Amino acid sequence: MQQLTTDPALEHSQRTNSEEWDQRLLKGITERSARIGVVGLGYVGLPLAIGWARAGFLVTGIDIDPQRVDMCLQSRSWIADVPSEDLGALVHEGQLTATTDTSVFTELDVITICVPTPLNEAKQPDIGAIMTVVDAIATTLHPGQLIVLESTTYPGTTDECILPRLQQSGLSVGEEFFLGYSPERIDPGNTTFGLQNTPKILAGTTLRCKQLIIALYESVIDMVFPVSSTRTAELVKLFENTFRAVNIGLVNELAMMANLLGVDVWEVISAAATKPYGFTPFYPGPGIGGHCIPIDPHYLTWKLSTLNYTSHLIEAACEINEQMPRYVVERIKGVLHNAGKCLDESRILVLGIAYKRDVADVRESPAIEIIDLLRENKAKVDYVDPYISVITLKNEELTAVTLDEDLVREADCVVIHTDHSLFDYASIVRTASLVIDTRNATEGLSEPHIVRL
């Protein structure tokens, strides 16, 4: 067999060049001279852009929505967790700007991708937005550039989809460009844990990639937690939210069982939570909403299906959670029947339609399906939500009404869907003839006309 030989001088030159790109970028991150781009200025991307701009980096936000870009340039925030004053100060100082033009990629040293990853109609992953961004990056990819995906996705996306596309540029990963994954951990409305004090999972395609990503995120986050591969990091994110989805499915089923047994499920959970070990309380509700918990388990089960594996537990939990809106409507119908009323032509007032307390977000909110089902049953439905003025139903838009005593008094049934802190539940209970509470917002009130989930 012929022995292969290498030119030591050439080998040294190649090694020096690759080390130069690595060290140049590390120096830029350390000295805050690296230029950072954040693609997708939603509830994940905007706080991240703010964080890096505060840390002293020059940051460019890139979004396909010209309205978001204009609002950024006008110092007006569209994310409740980001005050306009904070955004405006950074824009005024020149630390943060925004554009819809992806040609800016050529000027950037770091690009983070924070775009939506929804499900398609068949409940399969749709990573089209990710790949559109990656295609645009690939056309201008240059040596010394770091690409980090933050969007939630299935295990294998980074190394099976993104890496091959970027390698078409002819550049070598870990030598001339750098790639990794760091799943977002932003919880809208959470006043305790934000970008800086929430530990960050991260991984690189190669060791050099990981070292650069560690340096990048340590500039804005108190604790980073590197894992061994991008595939591991992708599974960590899905596991976090699937853990919640499965436990919510369990407690939702418990609520159905408790109702059949004539037991207060909230009392059961409260009592069980006194156990100081081996138990974590989860709470039932009208369904699950937001961009993560209703979607992430499907990303995992889809990936498993490609490997001829079926997760019966995850799929059962998803089925339970997805049937909760219909269960709530059946409970409303039954409670009205017991009160001598029919759902047909009854006036139903829904309090809160956001997917969680004190946020202006209706993504995947079960309230939409509940209202649609009530209207299909000929009920007359109004809703009140201090954060959301208009919602889109199957066939039309519905506008919020103003909460007052007459509105509550005239309703045949008041349904508490989202337990916003702005609602005066004691006053509502005093005025209403019938209250169905899906969130235990009326805890401590023991009026006979309150029915809890």
C-alpha positions as CSV (number, residue, x, y, z in Angstrom):
1,M,0.0,0.0,0.0
2,Q,1.3,3.4,-0.9
3,Q,1.9,5.6,2.1
4,L,0.4,9.1,1.8
5,T,2.6,12.0,2.6
6,T,1.8,15.6,3.5
7,D,3.7,18.8,3.0
8,P,4.6,20.0,6.5
9,A,4.8,23.6,5.4
10,L,1.3,23.4,3.8
11,E,-0.1,21.6,6.8
12,H,1.3,24.3,9.1
13,S,-0.2,27.1,6.9
14,Q,-3.6,25.5,6.9
15,R,-3.5,25.1,10.7
16,T,-2.4,28.7,11.2
17,N,-5.2,30.0,9.0
18,S,-7.8,28.0,10.8
19,E,-6.5,29.1,14.2
20,E,-6.5,32.7,13.0
21,W,-10.2,32.6,12.2
22,D,-10.9,31.0,15.5
23,Q,-8.8,33.4,17.5
24,R,-10.0,36.5,15.5
25,L,-13.6,35.7,16.3
26,L,-12.8,34.9,20.0
27,K,-11.0,38.2,20.3
28,G,-14.0,40.0,18.7
29,I,-16.3,38.4,21.2
30,T,-14.1,39.1,24.2
31,E,-13.5,42.7,23.2
32,R,-17.1,43.2,22.1
33,S,-16.0,44.2,18.6
34,A,-17.8,41.3,16.9
35,R,-20.9,42.3,15.0
36,I,-24.0,40.3,15.9
37,G,-27.1,39.6,13.9
38,V,-30.4,38.2,15.4
39,V,-32.8,36.8,12.9
40,G,-36.3,36.9,14.1
41,L,-37.3,39.7,16.5
42,G,-40.1,37.9,18.4
43,Y,-40.3,37.0,22.0
44,V,-37.0,35.1,21.8
45,G,-35.0,37.3,19.4
46,L,-35.7,40.7,20.7
47,P,-34.6,40.1,24.3
48,L,-31.5,38.4,23.0
49,A,-30.7,41.3,20.8
50,I,-31.3,43.7,23.7
51,G,-29.0,41.6,25.9
52,W,-26.1,41.6,23.5
53,A,-26.5,45.3,22.8
54,R,-26.4,46.1,26.5
55,A,-23.2,44.0,26.7
56,G,-21.5,46.4,24.3
57,F,-21.9,44.6,21.0
58,L,-23.2,46.2,17.8
59,V,-26.4,44.3,17.1
60,T,-28.6,44.1,14.0
61,G,-32.0,42.6,14.2
62,I,-33.3,41.1,11.0
63,D,-37.0,40.3,10.5
64,I,-39.3,39.8,7.5
65,D,-42.0,41.9,9.2
66,P,-41.4,45.6,8.2
67,Q,-43.7,46.8,10.9
68,R,-41.4,45.2,13.6
69,V,-38.4,46.8,12.0
70,D,-40.0,50.2,11.9
71,M,-41.1,49.9,15.5
72,C,-37.6,49.0,16.5
73,L,-36.1,52.0,14.7
74,Q,-38.8,54.2,16.3
75,S,-37.9,52.8,19.7
76,R,-41.3,51.2,20.3
77,S,-41.3,47.7,21.7
78,W,-43.9,45.1,20.6
79,I,-42.9,42.6,23.3
80,A,-44.4,43.1,26.7
81,D,-41.2,41.9,28.5
82,V,-39.1,44.5,26.8
83,P,-39.9,48.1,27.8
84,S,-39.7,50.6,25.0
85,E,-37.4,52.7,27.2
86,D,-34.8,49.9,27.2
87,L,-35.1,49.4,23.5
88,G,-35.0,53.1,22.7
89,A,-31.9,53.8,24.7
90,L,-30.0,51.1,22.8
91,V,-31.3,52.3,19.4
92,H,-30.4,55.9,20.3
93,E,-26.9,54.9,21.3
94,G,-26.4,53.1,18.0
95,Q,-25.9,49.7,19.7
96,L,-29.0,48.2,18.1
97,T,-30.6,48.6,14.7
98,A,-32.9,46.6,12.5
99,T,-33.6,45.7,8.9
100,T,-35.5,43.4,6.6
101,D,-32.5,43.1,4.3
102,T,-30.6,39.8,4.6
103,S,-27.7,41.2,2.6
104,V,-26.5,42.6,6.0
105,F,-25.3,39.0,6.7
106,T,-22.1,39.8,4.8
107,E,-21.2,42.4,7.5
108,L,-21.8,40.1,10.5
109,D,-19.5,38.0,12.6
110,V,-22.2,36.1,14.5
111,I,-25.7,35.2,13.3
112,T,-28.3,33.8,15.7
113,I,-31.5,32.3,14.2
114,C,-34.7,32.8,16.3
115,V,-37.5,32.1,13.9
116,P,-40.8,30.2,14.4
117,T,-40.9,26.4,14.0
118,P,-44.7,25.6,13.8
119,L,-46.4,22.3,12.9
120,N,-48.0,21.8,9.5
121,E,-51.6,20.6,9.1
122,A,-50.5,17.0,9.6
123,K,-48.8,18.0,12.9
124,Q,-45.4,17.4,11.4
125,P,-42.4,19.8,11.9
126,D,-42.1,22.8,9.7
127,I,-38.6,24.1,9.6
128,G,-39.1,26.0,6.5
129,A,-38.4,29.4,8.2
130,I,-35.1,28.0,9.5
131,M,-33.9,26.8,6.1
132,T,-34.9,30.0,4.4
133,V,-32.6,31.9,6.7
134,V,-29.9,29.2,6.3
135,D,-30.1,29.4,2.5
136,A,-29.6,33.2,2.7
137,I,-26.6,32.8,5.1
138,A,-25.0,30.2,2.9
139,T,-24.9,32.5,-0.1
140,T,-22.7,35.0,1.7
141,L,-21.0,32.8,4.3
142,H,-17.5,34.0,5.0
143,P,-14.5,32.7,7.0
144,G,-14.7,33.6,10.7
145,Q,-18.5,33.6,10.9
146,L,-20.4,31.9,13.7
147,I,-24.0,30.6,13.2
148,V,-26.1,29.6,16.2
149,L,-29.7,28.2,15.9
150,E,-32.0,29.0,18.9
151,S,-35.3,27.9,17.4
152,T,-36.8,24.7,18.9
153,T,-36.5,21.8,16.5
154,Y,-36.1,18.0,16.3
155,P,-32.8,16.2,17.1
156,G,-30.6,16.2,14.0
157,T,-31.7,19.5,12.5
158,T,-28.4,21.2,13.0
159,D,-26.1,18.5,11.7
160,E,-28.4,16.9,9.1
161,C,-30.0,20.0,7.6
162,I,-28.1,23.2,8.4
163,L,-24.5,21.9,8.3
164,P,-24.7,20.3,4.8
165,R,-26.2,23.5,3.4
166,L,-23.6,25.7,4.8
167,Q,-20.8,23.4,3.7
168,Q,-21.9,23.9,0.1
169,S,-20.1,27.2,0.4
170,G,-16.8,25.2,0.3
171,L,-15.8,26.4,3.8
172,S,-14.9,23.9,6.5
173,V,-16.9,23.8,9.8
174,G,-14.7,24.3,12.9
175,E,-11.9,25.7,10.8
176,E,-13.3,28.5,8.6
177,F,-16.9,28.9,9.9
178,F,-18.5,27.8,13.2
179,L,-21.9,26.3,13.9
180,G,-23.9,25.4,17.0
181,Y,-27.2,25.1,18.7
182,S,-28.5,26.8,21.9
183,P,-32.2,26.3,22.6
184,E,-34.1,29.4,23.7
185,R,-35.4,29.5,27.3
186,I,-37.6,32.6,27.3
187,D,-40.7,32.4,29.4
188,P,-43.1,35.3,28.5
189,G,-44.4,37.1,31.5
190,N,-42.0,35.6,33.9
191,T,-40.7,38.3,36.2
192,T,-38.3,36.1,38.1
193,F,-36.3,34.4,35.4
194,G,-35.2,36.3,32.3
195,L,-32.4,36.1,29.7
196,Q,-29.5,36.7,32.1
197,N,-30.3,34.5,35.1
198,T,-31.8,31.5,33.2
199,P,-29.0,28.8,32.6
200,K,-28.4,28.3,28.9
201,I,-27.8,25.0,27.2
202,L,-25.4,25.1,24.3
203,A,-23.5,22.8,21.9
204,G,-21.1,23.2,19.0
205,T,-20.7,21.1,15.9
206,T,-17.0,20.9,16.8
207,L,-14.9,21.6,19.9
208,R,-13.8,25.0,18.5
209,C,-17.4,25.8,17.7
210,K,-18.5,25.0,21.2
211,Q,-15.7,27.1,22.7
212,L,-16.8,30.2,20.7
213,I,-20.4,29.7,21.6
214,I,-19.5,29.5,25.3
215,A,-17.7,32.8,25.0
216,L,-20.5,34.4,23.2
217,Y,-23.3,33.4,25.6
218,E,-21.1,34.0,28.7
219,S,-21.1,37.7,27.7
220,V,-24.8,38.0,28.6
221,I,-25.9,34.9,30.7
222,D,-24.8,34.1,34.2
223,M,-24.5,30.3,33.7
224,V,-24.0,28.4,30.5
225,F,-24.2,24.6,30.4
226,P,-22.4,23.0,27.4
227,V,-23.5,19.5,26.3
228,S,-21.7,17.0,24.1
229,S,-23.5,17.5,20.7
230,T,-26.1,19.7,19.0
231,R,-28.3,16.6,18.8
232,T,-28.2,16.4,22.6
233,A,-29.0,20.1,23.0
234,E,-32.0,19.7,20.6
235,L,-33.3,16.8,22.6
236,V,-32.8,18.7,25.9
237,K,-35.2,21.4,24.7
238,L,-37.8,18.9,23.6
239,F,-37.6,16.9,26.8
240,E,-38.1,20.0,28.9
241,N,-41.4,20.9,27.4
242,T,-42.5,17.3,26.8
243,F,-42.0,16.7,30.5
244,R,-44.4,19.5,31.2
245,A,-46.9,18.3,28.5
246,V,-46.9,14.7,29.9
247,N,-47.5,15.9,33.5
248,I,-50.2,18.3,32.4
249,G,-51.8,15.5,30.5
250,L,-51.7,13.4,33.7
251,V,-53.3,16.1,35.9
252,N,-55.9,16.9,33.2
253,E,-56.9,13.3,33.2
254,L,-56.9,13.4,37.0
255,A,-59.4,16.3,36.8
256,M,-61.7,14.3,34.7
257,M,-61.5,11.3,37.1
258,A,-62.0,13.5,40.1
259,N,-65.2,15.0,38.6
260,L,-66.6,11.5,38.0
261,L,-65.7,10.6,41.6
262,G,-67.2,13.7,43.1
263,V,-63.8,14.9,44.4
264,D,-62.2,18.4,44.2
265,V,-59.1,17.9,42.1
266,W,-57.6,21.1,43.4
267,E,-57.8,19.8,47.0
268,V,-56.2,16.5,45.9
269,I,-53.3,18.3,44.3
270,S,-52.8,20.6,47.3
271,A,-52.8,17.7,49.7
272,A,-50.4,15.7,47.5
273,A,-48.0,18.7,47.3
274,T,-47.4,18.5,51.1
275,K,-45.2,15.4,50.4
276,P,-41.6,16.8,50.7
277,Y,-40.1,14.3,48.2
278,G,-41.1,12.4,45.1
279,F,-43.9,14.7,44.0
280,T,-44.0,17.9,41.9
281,P,-47.4,19.6,41.6
282,F,-48.9,20.3,38.1
283,Y,-52.3,21.8,37.6
284,P,-55.2,21.1,35.2
285,G,-56.6,23.7,32.8
286,P,-58.7,24.2,29.7
287,G,-55.9,23.0,27.5
288,I,-52.4,24.0,26.7
289,G,-51.2,27.0,24.6
290,G,-48.2,28.9,23.6
291,H,-45.6,28.0,21.0
292,C,-43.8,25.4,23.0
293,I,-45.8,22.9,25.0
294,P,-48.5,22.1,22.4
295,I,-45.9,21.8,19.7
296,D,-42.6,20.4,21.0
297,P,-43.9,16.9,21.8
298,H,-45.0,16.5,18.2
299,Y,-41.5,17.4,17.0
300,L,-40.1,14.6,19.2
301,T,-42.7,12.0,18.3
302,W,-42.3,12.8,14.6
303,K,-38.6,12.3,14.7
304,L,-39.1,9.0,16.6
305,S,-41.5,7.9,13.9
306,T,-38.8,8.2,11.3
307,L,-36.9,5.7,13.4
308,N,-39.9,3.3,13.6
309,Y,-40.5,4.1,17.3
310,T,-43.8,5.1,18.8
311,S,-43.9,6.9,22.1
312,H,-47.3,5.8,23.5
313,L,-47.0,7.9,26.7
314,I,-46.3,11.2,24.9
315,E,-49.0,10.6,22.3
316,A,-51.6,9.8,25.0
317,A,-50.7,12.9,26.9
318,C,-51.0,15.0,23.8
319,E,-54.4,13.5,23.0
320,I,-55.7,14.3,26.6
321,N,-54.4,17.9,26.4
322,E,-55.9,18.4,23.0
323,Q,-59.4,17.2,24.1
324,M,-59.6,19.6,27.1
325,P,-61.3,22.4,25.2
326,R,-64.1,20.0,24.2
327,Y,-64.2,18.7,27.8
328,V,-64.6,22.2,29.1
329,V,-67.5,22.9,26.7
330,E,-69.2,19.6,27.8
331,R,-68.8,20.7,31.5
332,I,-70.4,24.1,30.6
333,K,-73.3,22.3,28.9
334,G,-73.8,20.0,31.9
335,V,-73.6,22.7,34.5
336,L,-76.1,24.8,32.5
337,H,-78.4,21.8,32.2
338,N,-78.3,21.3,36.0
339,A,-79.3,25.0,36.4
340,G,-82.3,24.4,34.1
341,K,-80.8,26.1,31.0
342,C,-79.7,25.0,27.6
343,L,-76.4,25.9,26.0
344,D,-78.3,26.8,22.9
345,E,-78.9,30.6,23.1
346,S,-77.3,30.9,26.5
347,R,-75.1,34.0,27.0
348,I,-71.5,32.9,27.9
349,L,-68.9,35.4,29.1
350,V,-65.3,34.1,28.7
351,L,-62.8,35.8,31.0
352,G,-59.3,35.8,29.5
353,I,-58.3,34.2,26.2
354,A,-54.5,34.5,26.3
355,Y,-52.7,31.2,26.7
356,K,-51.3,32.1,30.1
357,R,-51.8,34.7,32.8
358,D,-50.9,38.3,32.2
359,V,-49.5,38.0,28.6
360,A,-50.8,39.4,25.3
361,D,-50.4,36.1,23.4
362,V,-53.1,33.8,22.0
363,R,-50.8,31.4,20.2
364,E,-52.4,27.9,20.4
365,S,-54.7,29.2,23.1
366,P,-57.5,26.7,23.9
367,A,-59.8,29.7,24.3
368,I,-60.1,29.9,20.6
369,E,-61.4,26.4,20.2
370,I,-63.6,26.7,23.3
371,I,-65.3,29.8,21.8
372,D,-65.7,28.2,18.4
373,L,-67.3,25.1,20.0
374,L,-69.7,27.2,22.1
375,R,-70.7,29.2,19.0
376,E,-71.2,26.0,17.0
377,N,-73.6,25.0,19.8
378,K,-75.5,28.3,19.2
379,A,-74.3,30.0,22.4
380,K,-73.9,33.7,22.4
381,V,-70.3,34.4,23.4
382,D,-68.5,37.5,24.6
383,Y,-65.0,37.7,25.9
384,V,-63.0,40.0,28.1
385,D,-59.2,40.2,28.0
386,P,-57.3,43.3,29.0
387,Y,-54.4,42.3,26.8
388,I,-56.1,41.2,23.6
389,S,-58.7,43.3,21.8
390,V,-59.5,41.1,18.8
391,I,-59.3,37.4,18.0
392,T,-59.7,35.4,14.8
393,L,-62.2,32.5,14.9
394,K,-63.0,30.0,12.2
395,N,-65.3,32.3,10.2
396,E,-64.9,35.8,11.6
397,E,-63.2,38.1,14.1
398,L,-64.5,38.7,17.6
399,T,-63.8,41.9,19.5
400,A,-63.4,42.1,23.2
401,V,-66.1,43.7,25.4
402,T,-65.6,45.9,28.4
403,L,-66.0,44.1,31.7
404,D,-68.7,45.6,34.0
405,E,-71.3,44.4,36.5
406,D,-74.2,44.4,34.0
407,L,-72.2,42.2,31.6
408,V,-71.4,39.7,34.3
409,R,-75.0,39.8,35.7
410,E,-76.6,39.2,32.3
411,A,-74.4,36.2,31.5
412,D,-75.9,32.8,32.0
413,C,-72.4,31.5,32.7
414,V,-69.1,33.2,33.3
415,V,-66.1,31.0,32.3
416,I,-62.7,31.8,33.7
417,H,-60.3,30.7,31.1
418,T,-57.2,32.8,31.8
419,D,-56.5,33.8,35.4
420,H,-55.3,37.4,34.7
421,S,-54.3,39.2,37.9
422,L,-56.3,42.3,36.8
423,F,-59.6,40.5,37.3
424,D,-61.5,41.1,40.6
425,Y,-62.7,37.5,41.1
426,A,-64.5,38.2,44.4
427,S,-66.6,40.9,42.7
428,I,-67.2,38.7,39.6
429,V,-68.4,35.8,41.9
430,R,-70.7,38.1,43.8
431,T,-72.4,39.4,40.6
432,A,-72.5,36.2,38.4
433,S,-75.2,33.7,38.6
434,L,-72.9,30.8,37.5
435,V,-69.1,30.6,37.3
436,I,-67.0,27.9,35.8
437,D,-63.4,28.2,36.9
438,T,-60.9,26.3,34.8
439,R,-57.8,27.8,36.6
440,N,-58.8,27.7,40.3
441,A,-58.7,31.5,40.2
442,T,-61.5,31.6,42.8
443,E,-59.6,29.6,45.3
444,G,-60.8,30.6,48.8
445,L,-64.3,31.5,47.6
446,S,-66.9,28.9,48.5
447,E,-70.1,30.1,46.8
448,P,-72.3,27.3,45.6
449,H,-72.6,28.7,42.1
450,I,-68.8,28.3,41.5
451,V,-67.9,25.1,39.5
452,R,-64.2,24.3,39.3
453,L,-62.7,22.2,36.6
